[in-house]
Amino acid sequence: MIKRTLTIVAAASTLAFGMAACTETEQRETEANAEQAGDAIGDAAAEAGEVIESGAMAAANAVEEGAGNLASELEENQAEAAAKGREGAVNPATGERVQ
């Protein structure tokens, strides 16, 4: 994907530099080719953005799941500690701290 984009950029640059030595018809053709290359670059950038966004979404979901698992484990630990009367523990069902 990145290689394709770089190839398109290189082609567009080469076309732009060669325009000065071309006839008017060749310049129009070169401009059309450069415009197509620009469109392809825009499409590739949009696709890359979507790939990055989907990766970020997957990472956020994993963090959310991990945080939920951790919260459940901590709640179980606090419930157990409160049931055993450990000072400082908080009973998750009532929110009351064991004194």
Secondary structure, DSSP 8 states (H G I E B T S, - for coil): -HHHHHHHHHHHHHHHHHGGGS-HHHHHHHHHHHHHHHHHHHHHHHHHHHHHHHHHHHHHHHHHHHHHHHHHHHHHHHHHHHHTT-TT-B-TTT--B--
